[in-house]
Structures are given as C-alpha cells and as structure tokens.
C-alpha cells in the first residue's frame, strides 16, 4: 500500500475503489482507525456497493491517494463489514464532533481529518476545524478558494494536531483537547465560561467537573443563570458546595438563588457554617437594591489598630477577598470611619491608630435603596466602594464599583443580578 504525502478524508469519501483489473469494486463509505500509538492508525476501508458493505484491510490496499484507490484483492475476496468495538469510523465517529480549542478559547467542530504517512502507516495526524475543511466536505474547496482569494481573504488551513487531542476511545461522544488543569486555569474565567456555553448541555457538567476548584469558582459566575443552574443541579452536592464556598459571598448568593429550593438547601447544608451564613444573609435582600448588590466580604478593623498593624493583617486577610479598596473601622458592629488602601500604604507614621487617620464623613446607603441611588452616589463622590448600613449605622456590606459599572451596561452585556 502506498500513501502519497497526505490525504484529507473528505477528498476520498465516496471515491471509487478499483480491483486488480481496474474495475470498480465499490465506493469508500468510511475509514476505520485504531488507537494504541501516538496517532490513530488506519486499518481498513469500508466499501459500499449495491447497499452491501465490505471491509478492505489496509494491508490489501495497493494505492491510496486522493486520485486513485485500488486493491490487491477482488471484491469477492473481501468479507462483509462487521463493526468492531476496538475501532472507530472517521466519518461516522469523528467528523462533526466537538473540540475544545484551548488556544482560541472556544469550541470548534471537526470538519475534516488529515491522514499522513507515518512510518509506513496511514495515521490520523490532524483535524481540520476551519472553513477550508467545510468547503472540502461540500466538494467546493477550489471554487471557494478562488472566491476568498478574490475578496483578499485567502483560505488557510485551520488544523489542530492529534497530539493535543485525547486518546482514541471506543465510545467517542466528542473530542477534547488533552490539556492539563493548569493550562485551563491560565485562561480568563470569561473564556472558560464561553467554552462551556458553546458545549452541548449534556457535555457542560462533565467539562466543568474537570476544572480545579478555584478555576471552577471563577468561571461559574461568568455563566448565564440557566447554565449555572443546570451544571450545579447535575453535580454531586459536596463538590458543588466546595466550589461555591470559594466564590465571593455575593456571587455565591447569585448562584444559590437560581437553584431549586431543595438543591439550594442541600448545598448550604454542606458548606462551612460561616460561608453558608454569609450567603444566607445576602439572599434576604431584594434584587437590584443596595442589599442585593452588596457583598459582606470586606476588611474591618477596630479603631485602636495602628496603621502598621492593619497593613500586616491586610496581607493575611486580603487574599480571601475579591476586591479591596478600603479598610473599614468598626466598633460594636458600627461603622466609625474608612481608610483608603493607598492612604494606608503611603502613611508617614505607621504607629498612628486608625481612628486618628480615618475619614469620618462617610457616604453610606441603606440596604433598601435602589440601584439608581447607588450608582448616583458612587459616581458623584468618585467612590470605589460604597458601605451599606442599617438604621443603627451597623455595617452590613459594601458595593464595589464593578457592580455599578455592570448596571450601566446595555442589558444584553450585563452579568445577571441575584433573583429572589
């Protein structure tokens, strides 16, 4: 058998196969491949003639290229094709399957497959996920190439090497890049969320469960509410609780609020008591009010704390908080003042107490205030965060500027708010 150069499978599907006399013995219906090496190896061709399928083993092929395919054996010497659990068919099992393209941070579809001569074997070395592969499948690659050249947008091969695709499996629902968790964690959470959203619903949970807990927590909040709810509903309760515990309380509350009451109670019951209480407290506030927008994750220190001690404690406390702009000075749960992080860093006397350097004229908001009032205050006073207090001036939480920016975006671009 000779494989000349490389062959795209779309070029040979439906092509006539000639017997030793040069007569047609059938047309290529599919190509069978087996795993076991660095690349899946072609082991034979499925031929079809008069609705009968026969199997032509690869070692019995005389010529195999995009122009001529011929056999050493006549048609009557071939056995009828019988599916094997150890083999996959390229057209049936691989074409049109989905791949997670880690470099492009998106889900793409297999439009074609390239076979290359590797040590005398025809091996599946690349999958084509581009427009060129699709046009080749439609039989109009050359015509399409001329069109795209005319509009000065030449067609290029968009190939993903098989070396970064998972090992061949007998029950292949899709193809997934064999990337490590570390590689996935390097992607922006929004990119991971986009990948998950592009997957079929029954594939999302499986993909999500392969992420490490920190990456999963960051990506979860970027998903649409219905996608979040579907993924968490299908997950084991303890695993879901571990992920949600790693989210900021306000984001965790967003997720919990969109679940069924039964699932929400299950997850809250499995979370650490302190984290569960923080989330439960936020769930009591109406959507798009100050209480619904705030987080109860912030830095608070007593008034007698020195600036130097506050900065030392900041290094320990800040990693667990999503956004830190201010230190809040609290006594008996009441808000006494606020100190900007920049002011604390640049303080000329770290021995001074916080109540000596803090700002006492505070801009605050009540939890029932609407989101318009929140946006106006943050804009008017150029705040990075706005404290939310009750009638006794007890600090309930803070609203960060990124939440307000989110409110000002067009509806289609907004992250969703918590719904009761």
Secondary structure in CASP SS format (residue, H / E / C, confidence):
PFRMAT SS
TARGET T0000
AUTHOR 0000-0000-0000
METHOD secondary structure of the structure
MODEL  1
X C 1.00
X C 1.00
X E 1.00
X C 1.00
X C 1.00
X E 1.00
X E 1.00
X E 1.00
X H 1.00
X H 1.00
X H 1.00
X C 1.00
X C 1.00
X C 1.00
X C 1.00
X E 1.00
X E 1.00
X E 1.00
X C 1.00
X C 1.00
X C 1.00
X C 1.00
X C 1.00
X E 1.00
X E 1.00
X E 1.00
X E 1.00
X E 1.00
X E 1.00
X E 1.00
X E 1.00
X E 1.00
X E 1.00
X E 1.00
X C 1.00
X C 1.00
X C 1.00
X C 1.00
X C 1.00
X E 1.00
X E 1.00
X E 1.00
X E 1.00
X E 1.00
X E 1.00
X E 1.00
X E 1.00
X E 1.00
X E 1.00
X C 1.00
X C 1.00
X E 1.00
X E 1.00
X E 1.00
X E 1.00
X E 1.00
X E 1.00
X H 1.00
X H 1.00
X H 1.00
X E 1.00
X E 1.00
X E 1.00
X E 1.00
X C 1.00
X C 1.00
X C 1.00
X C 1.00
X E 1.00
X E 1.00
X E 1.00
X C 1.00
X C 1.00
X C 1.00
X H 1.00
X H 1.00
X H 1.00
X C 1.00
X E 1.00
X E 1.00
X C 1.00
X C 1.00
X C 1.00
X C 1.00
X C 1.00
X C 1.00
X C 1.00
X E 1.00
X E 1.00
X H 1.00
X H 1.00
X H 1.00
X H 1.00
X H 1.00
X C 1.00
X C 1.00
X C 1.00
X E 1.00
X E 1.00
X E 1.00
X E 1.00
X C 1.00
X C 1.00
X C 1.00
X C 1.00
X E 1.00
X E 1.00
X E 1.00
X E 1.00
X C 1.00
X C 1.00
X E 1.00
X E 1.00
X E 1.00
X E 1.00
X E 1.00
X E 1.00
X E 1.00
X C 1.00
X C 1.00
X E 1.00
X E 1.00
X E 1.00
X E 1.00
X E 1.00
X E 1.00
X E 1.00
X E 1.00
X C 1.00
X C 1.00
X H 1.00
X H 1.00
X H 1.00
X H 1.00
X H 1.00
X H 1.00
X H 1.00
X H 1.00
X C 1.00
X C 1.00
X H 1.00
X H 1.00
X H 1.00
X H 1.00
X H 1.00
X H 1.00
X H 1.00
X H 1.00
X H 1.00
X H 1.00
X C 1.00
X C 1.00
X C 1.00
X C 1.00
X C 1.00
X C 1.00
X C 1.00
X C 1.00
X E 1.00
X E 1.00
X E 1.00
X H 1.00
X H 1.00
X H 1.00
X E 1.00
X C 1.00
X C 1.00
X C 1.00
X C 1.00
X C 1.00
X C 1.00
X C 1.00
X C 1.00
X C 1.00
X C 1.00
X C 1.00
X E 1.00
X C 1.00
X C 1.00
X C 1.00
X H 1.00
X H 1.00
X H 1.00
X H 1.00
X H 1.00
X C 1.00
X C 1.00
X C 1.00
X H 1.00
X H 1.00
X H 1.00
X H 1.00
X H 1.00
X H 1.00
X H 1.00
X H 1.00
X H 1.00
X H 1.00
X C 1.00
X C 1.00
X H 1.00
X H 1.00
X H 1.00
X H 1.00
X H 1.00
X H 1.00
X H 1.00
X H 1.00
X H 1.00
X C 1.00
X C 1.00
X C 1.00
X H 1.00
X H 1.00
X H 1.00
X H 1.00
X H 1.00
X H 1.00
X H 1.00
X H 1.00
X C 1.00
X C 1.00
X C 1.00
X C 1.00
X H 1.00
X H 1.00
X H 1.00
X H 1.00
X H 1.00
X H 1.00
X H 1.00
X H 1.00
X H 1.00
X H 1.00
X C 1.00
X C 1.00
X H 1.00
X H 1.00
X H 1.00
X H 1.00
X H 1.00
X H 1.00
X H 1.00
X H 1.00
X H 1.00
X C 1.00
X C 1.00
X C 1.00
X H 1.00
X H 1.00
X H 1.00
X H 1.00
X H 1.00
X H 1.00
X H 1.00
X H 1.00
X H 1.00
X C 1.00
X C 1.00
X C 1.00
X H 1.00
X H 1.00
X H 1.00
X H 1.00
X H 1.00
X H 1.00
X H 1.00
X H 1.00
X H 1.00
X H 1.00
X C 1.00
X C 1.00
X H 1.00
X H 1.00
X H 1.00
X H 1.00
X H 1.00
X H 1.00
X H 1.00
X H 1.00
X H 1.00
X H 1.00
X C 1.00
X C 1.00
X C 1.00
X C 1.00
X C 1.00
X C 1.00
X E 1.00
X H 1.00
X H 1.00
X H 1.00
X H 1.00
X C 1.00
X E 1.00
X C 1.00
X C 1.00
X C 1.00
X E 1.00
X E 1.00
X E 1.00
X C 1.00
X C 1.00
X C 1.00
X C 1.00
X E 1.00
X H 1.00
X H 1.00
X H 1.00
X H 1.00
X H 1.00
X H 1.00
X H 1.00
X H 1.00
X H 1.00
X H 1.00
X H 1.00
X H 1.00
X H 1.00
X H 1.00
X C 1.00
X C 1.00
X C 1.00
X C 1.00
X C 1.00
X E 1.00
X E 1.00
X E 1.00
X E 1.00
X E 1.00
X E 1.00
X C 1.00
X C 1.00
X E 1.00
X E 1.00
X E 1.00
X E 1.00
X E 1.00
X E 1.00
X E 1.00
X H 1.00
X H 1.00
X H 1.00
X H 1.00
X H 1.00
X C 1.00
X C 1.00
X C 1.00
X C 1.00
X C 1.00
X C 1.00
X C 1.00
X E 1.00
X H 1.00
X H 1.00
X H 1.00
X H 1.00
X C 1.00
X E 1.00
X C 1.00
X C 1.00
X C 1.00
X C 1.00
X E 1.00
X E 1.00
X E 1.00
X C 1.00
X C 1.00
X C 1.00
X E 1.00
X H 1.00
X H 1.00
X H 1.00
X H 1.00
X H 1.00
X H 1.00
X H 1.00
X H 1.00
X H 1.00
X H 1.00
X C 1.00
X C 1.00
X C 1.00
X C 1.00
X E 1.00
X E 1.00
X E 1.00
X E 1.00
X E 1.00
X C 1.00
X C 1.00
X C 1.00
X C 1.00
X E 1.00
X E 1.00
X E 1.00
X E 1.00
X E 1.00
X E 1.00
X E 1.00
X H 1.00
X H 1.00
X H 1.00
X H 1.00
X H 1.00
X H 1.00
X H 1.00
X H 1.00
X C 1.00
X C 1.00
X H 1.00
X H 1.00
X H 1.00
X C 1.00
X C 1.00
X C 1.00
X C 1.00
X C 1.00
X C 1.00
X C 1.00
END
